[in-house]
Amino acid sequence: MARDNPPSDRRGARAILYRPWQAGDSPQVLTDLLHRAFADLARCGIHCASGNQPSSETLARIARGWSFVAVDAGRIVGTITVYPCEQGSGSRVYRDGRVASVHQFAVDPGYQGQGVGDALLRLAECAAKQAGFSILALDTPKRADKLRAFYLHMGFRIAESMRFKGRRYISLVLEKPLFSTASILPATAWL
């Protein structure tokens, strides 16, 4: 694969393209995706920031790090944003200078369970590793059993349990050491 071609997955006759967020992408489209992806948690009484934020906040959060999208036939169907170390975070894990963290991670409900989230998370791992971080972390509501199981399956371990400021639920902060990822996704030159 050429270095300037981002990775893609085959889904039947379609290919899902994984690429960085571009200035021409619509923050409202991405915000709507986040709202759809977090709707099941909201119905359970777990109101995550990404599940109800305005598009201006989506754009502000994109600007804090490196954002990637999964695109199927021109439609954004997944997203992930990687932040560098967050010194001001309430999480001791996120404050660690070796840690990059994942935020605004979502897959359209119609694409969940098809490998899109796996690919986005591997892309985030590559981006963090390329930027010099040795640990990737993320948080999820403690009651989100399906998400916790997915992250544990992807090699994360629970590092911290805490309540973030402004949240009404306990979060689990999970972390994963980053090893060589060159064989997983070869095209990361576009970071």
Secondary structure, 3 states (H helix, E strand, C coil): CCCCCCCEEEECCEEEEEEECCCCCCHHHHHHHHHHHHHHHHHCCCCCHHHCCCHHHHHHHHHCCEEEEEEECCEEEEEEEEECCCCCCCCHHHHCCCEEEEEEEEECHHHCCCCHHHHHHHHHHHHHHHCCCCEEEEEEECCCHHHHHHHHHCCCEEEEEECCCCCCCCEEEEEEECCCCCCCCCCCCCC
